[in-house]
Amino acid sequence: MVSELSSLIHNLVLDNPVPAKDLAKAIGKPYSTLLREVNPYDAGAKLGAETLLQIMMQTGDAKPLEYMAGKLGYTLVASRGDVPQVTPGAFQASGAAPSVSPAFEEKGSAEKAAMA
């Protein structure tokens, strides 16, 4: 039986503005590996959390995260209305940091300062 989450992730990779081949390159995976990892019918292949995060950042689509939050009884809401503006291609195979909006970066800096 195919899980709803697996199908959601598979569709996200195949049906988004970023072509799957470009998405694979941007996250540093061979195209065939990425397709195997998100194939809901391949019980032997697994998708890591880091790869899923990169997929969501590259596509700008947080549906898998929203789905997981809902299953845990949470509602996913952008903090203070500031939604990170992810630039397609922001993640590169070299491990470069994602590109986010300045408001999001400032919030992260303020939180780090409060924790210090």
Backbone as CSV, one residue per row, in Angstrom:
resi,resn,N_x,N_y,N_z,CA_x,CA_y,CA_z,C_x,C_y,C_z
1,MET,0.839,-1.188,0.000,0.000,0.000,0.000,0.884,1.252,0.000
2,VAL,0.552,2.191,-0.828,1.319,3.425,-0.954,0.773,4.451,0.041
3,SER,1.676,5.043,0.804,1.230,6.048,1.769,0.913,7.359,1.072
4,GLU,0.048,8.121,1.712,-0.331,9.430,1.182,0.881,10.355,1.106
5,LEU,1.745,10.297,2.126,2.937,11.143,2.151,3.876,10.784,1.007
6,SER,4.087,9.503,0.782,4.961,9.071,-0.321,4.450,9.563,-1.664
7,SER,3.162,9.443,-1.870,2.561,9.919,-3.125,2.684,11.433,-3.252
8,LEU,2.486,12.141,-2.152,2.593,13.596,-2.154,4.000,14.042,-2.551
9,ILE,5.011,13.395,-1.979,6.404,13.747,-2.287,6.742,13.387,-3.731
10,HIS,6.306,12.225,-4.174,6.544,11.796,-5.554,5.959,12.806,-6.532
11,ASN,4.725,13.217,-6.288,4.076,14.198,-7.161,4.768,15.551,-7.086
12,LEU,5.261,15.913,-5.920,5.967,17.186,-5.771,7.212,17.217,-6.658
13,VAL,7.953,16.122,-6.681,9.173,16.059,-7.492,8.844,16.081,-8.980
14,LEU,7.798,15.387,-9.376,7.493,15.272,-10.804,6.623,16.396,-11.357
15,ASP,5.798,17.015,-10.501,4.846,18.023,-10.981,5.049,19.359,-10.281
16,ASN,6.158,20.007,-10.558,6.415,21.321,-9.978,7.120,22.162,-11.037
17,PRO,7.260,23.467,-10.797,7.892,24.330,-11.800,9.362,24.000,-12.091
18,VAL,10.037,23.339,-11.146,11.437,22.966,-11.345,11.464,21.555,-11.935
19,PRO,11.949,21.380,-13.169,12.003,20.037,-13.753,12.798,19.076,-12.861
20,ALA,12.353,17.828,-12.806,12.967,16.839,-11.922,14.472,16.690,-12.162
21,LYS,14.912,16.777,-13.404,16.356,16.661,-13.685,17.115,17.841,-13.088
22,ASP,16.552,19.038,-13.194,17.189,20.223,-12.607,17.152,20.156,-11.088
23,LEU,16.054,19.657,-10.553,15.918,19.504,-9.100,16.980,18.548,-8.570
24,ALA,17.163,17.417,-9.253,18.171,16.439,-8.840,19.562,17.064,-8.851
25,LYS,19.867,17.792,-9.893,21.173,18.441,-9.991,21.365,19.466,-8.875
26,ALA,20.328,20.252,-8.605,20.417,21.295,-7.582,20.644,20.727,-6.186
27,ILE,20.120,19.532,-5.921,20.307,18.952,-4.584,21.463,17.955,-4.542
28,GLY,22.163,17.824,-5.666,23.372,17.016,-5.681,23.146,15.517,-5.738
29,LYS,22.078,15.121,-6.400,21.790,13.689,-6.548,21.658,13.351,-8.019
30,PRO,22.086,12.160,-8.396,21.795,11.728,-9.760,20.275,11.647,-9.949
31,TYR,19.826,11.978,-11.130,18.394,11.976,-11.448,17.758,10.626,-11.108
32,SER,18.398,9.548,-11.511,17.825,8.214,-11.272,17.730,7.908,-9.778
33,THR,18.692,8.380,-9.001,18.667,8.159,-7.550,17.506,8.908,-6.920
34,LEU,17.335,10.169,-7.314,16.229,10.959,-6.759,14.898,10.301,-7.096
35,LEU,14.721,9.892,-8.342,13.453,9.259,-8.715,13.224,7.961,-7.951
36,ARG,14.284,7.214,-7.702,14.121,5.977,-6.930,13.740,6.298,-5.492
37,GLU,14.396,7.299,-4.900,14.124,7.650,-3.500,12.694,8.130,-3.288
38,VAL,12.097,8.761,-4.291,10.735,9.272,-4.121,9.673,8.353,-4.729
39,ASN,10.106,7.229,-5.293,9.163,6.288,-5.897,8.341,5.612,-4.794
40,PRO,7.034,5.866,-4.744,6.219,5.286,-3.668,6.051,3.776,-3.785
41,TYR,6.414,3.199,-4.909,6.264,1.755,-5.108,7.559,0.975,-4.880
42,ASP,8.631,1.665,-4.528,9.914,1.013,-4.278,10.142,0.950,-2.771
43,ALA,9.779,-0.183,-2.185,9.875,-0.330,-0.729,11.319,-0.342,-0.245
44,GLY,12.265,-0.611,-1.121,13.662,-0.681,-0.717,14.376,0.658,-0.708
45,ALA,13.773,1.663,-1.300,14.412,2.982,-1.377,13.837,3.900,-0.312
46,LYS,14.694,4.686,0.279,14.271,5.607,1.343,14.702,7.019,1.010
47,LEU,13.883,7.974,1.419,14.170,9.389,1.232,14.562,9.972,2.577
48,GLY,15.734,10.588,2.625,16.204,11.188,3.864,15.548,12.532,4.142
49,ALA,15.530,12.916,5.404,14.932,14.188,5.819,15.654,15.374,5.188
50,GLU,16.971,15.302,5.093,17.732,16.406,4.496,17.376,16.573,3.021
51,THR,17.215,15.456,2.323,16.847,15.526,0.909,15.439,16.099,0.766
52,LEU,14.528,15.668,1.621,13.168,16.199,1.573,13.179,17.708,1.819
53,LEU,13.967,18.169,2.764,14.073,19.597,3.029,14.575,20.332,1.788
54,GLN,15.591,19.794,1.154,16.136,20.421,-0.051,15.096,20.450,-1.176
55,ILE,14.318,19.383,-1.301,13.264,19.342,-2.322,12.252,20.458,-2.056
56,MET,11.826,20.593,-0.813,10.846,21.626,-0.484,11.419,23.020,-0.695
57,MET,12.693,23.214,-0.373,13.304,24.524,-0.557,13.457,24.854,-2.035
58,GLN,13.826,23.880,-2.832,14.009,24.106,-4.256,12.690,24.382,-4.972
59,THR,11.651,23.688,-4.576,10.361,23.837,-5.241,9.526,24.953,-4.616
60,GLY,9.877,25.358,-3.400,9.079,26.363,-2.697,7.750,25.801,-2.229
61,ASP,7.656,24.484,-2.122,6.402,23.813,-1.784,6.572,23.058,-0.461
62,ALA,5.797,23.443,0.545,5.904,22.837,1.873,4.786,21.843,2.153
63,LYS,4.107,21.358,1.113,2.993,20.427,1.333,3.378,19.200,2.157
64,PRO,4.551,18.590,1.924,4.900,17.444,2.773,5.010,17.832,4.255
65,LEU,5.576,18.995,4.534,5.696,19.459,5.912,4.314,19.755,6.503
66,GLU,3.445,20.371,5.720,2.074,20.641,6.165,1.347,19.330,6.472
67,TYR,1.535,18.332,5.617,0.908,17.030,5.812,1.380,16.396,7.124
68,MET,2.707,16.400,7.335,3.260,15.798,8.557,2.776,16.536,9.800
69,ALA,2.766,17.856,9.742,2.298,18.649,10.884,0.846,18.301,11.188
70,GLY,0.023,18.204,10.163,-1.383,17.857,10.359,-1.563,16.489,10.990
71,LYS,-0.750,15.522,10.583,-0.831,14.173,11.151,-0.449,14.156,12.635
72,LEU,0.368,15.118,13.034,0.781,15.216,14.436,-0.127,16.144,15.244
73,GLY,-1.163,16.652,14.596,-2.106,17.511,15.291,-1.721,18.978,15.320
74,TYR,-0.819,19.376,14.438,-0.374,20.762,14.380,-0.837,21.401,13.088
75,THR,-0.855,22.726,13.105,-1.122,23.497,11.905,0.138,24.283,11.599
76,LEU,0.588,24.199,10.384,1.790,24.902,9.971,1.415,26.321,9.565
77,VAL,2.015,27.289,10.249,1.740,28.696,9.970,3.071,29.423,9.881
78,ALA,3.208,30.283,8.879,4.434,31.070,8.736,4.554,32.016,9.934
79,SER,5.720,32.119,10.468,5.971,32.974,11.613,5.798,34.440,11.239
80,ARG,4.985,35.142,11.984,4.737,36.574,11.787,4.393,36.930,10.351
81,GLY,3.886,35.982,9.614,3.531,36.257,8.229,4.714,36.311,7.289
82,ASP,5.940,36.180,7.839,7.139,36.186,6.999,7.358,34.791,6.445
83,VAL,7.192,34.659,5.167,7.416,33.377,4.517,8.758,33.444,3.816
84,PRO,9.634,32.463,4.049,10.923,32.495,3.358,10.711,32.491,1.848
85,GLN,11.391,33.364,1.166,11.309,33.426,-0.285,12.458,32.606,-0.847
86,VAL,12.145,31.394,-1.225,13.168,30.490,-1.731,13.347,30.729,-3.220
87,THR,14.572,30.894,-3.611,14.897,31.074,-5.010,15.179,29.716,-5.623
88,PRO,14.403,29.313,-6.659,14.726,28.030,-7.294,16.203,28.012,-7.690
89,GLY,16.859,26.937,-7.341,18.286,26.818,-7.626,19.143,27.345,-6.487
90,ALA,18.510,27.742,-5.361,19.269,28.304,-4.252,20.217,27.270,-3.655
91,PHE,19.775,26.027,-3.594,20.637,24.962,-3.098,21.456,24.450,-4.263
92,GLN,22.720,24.367,-4.107,23.583,23.823,-5.145,24.270,22.583,-4.584
93,ALA,24.744,21.762,-5.453,25.411,20.527,-5.041,26.610,20.807,-4.150
94,SER,27.162,22.005,-4.217,28.324,22.340,-3.403,27.974,22.519,-1.939
95,GLY,26.663,22.496,-1.608,26.257,22.654,-0.219,26.063,24.101,0.166
96,ALA,25.872,24.978,-0.802,25.657,26.387,-0.509,24.385,26.562,0.302
97,ALA,24.354,27.587,1.109,23.186,27.861,1.939,22.037,28.331,1.065
98,PRO,20.807,28.040,1.488,19.667,28.477,0.707,19.514,29.992,0.756
99,SER,18.863,30.519,-0.257,18.608,31.942,-0.329,17.226,32.211,0.242
100,VAL,17.146,33.016,1.309,15.862,33.337,1.922,15.712,34.838,2.023
101,SER,14.483,35.248,2.309,14.225,36.677,2.386,14.965,37.291,3.572
102,PRO,15.336,38.587,3.479,16.030,39.259,4.581,15.224,39.231,5.872
103,ALA,13.897,39.340,5.791,13.074,39.326,6.998,13.225,38.007,7.733
104,PHE,13.293,36.928,7.001,13.452,35.616,7.609,14.830,35.498,8.256
105,GLU,15.865,36.004,7.584,17.222,35.961,8.132,17.313,36.777,9.411
106,GLU,16.668,37.970,9.432,16.706,38.819,10.615,16.044,38.118,11.794
107,LYS,14.943,37.454,11.543,14.234,36.748,12.603,15.132,35.670,13.181
108,GLY,15.809,34.922,12.321,16.711,33.879,12.785,17.843,34.450,13.621
109,SER,18.366,35.594,13.239,19.435,36.241,13.983,18.962,36.687,15.346
110,ALA,17.742,37.226,15.401,17.183,37.683,16.667,16.962,36.507,17.610
111,GLU,16.492,35.388,17.063,16.288,34.204,17.898,17.617,33.683,18.444
112,LYS,18.654,33.674,17.608,19.970,33.222,18.062,20.493,34.131,19.162
113,ALA,20.314,35.433,19.020,20.790,36.395,20.029,20.037,36.189,21.347
114,ALA,18.726,35.888,21.252,17.923,35.683,22.458,18.347,34.426,23.190
115,MET,18.846,33.442,22.460,19.256,32.185,23.058,20.633,32.301,23.728
116,ALA,21.421,33.300,23.333,22.786,33.436,23.844,22.813,33.969,25.258
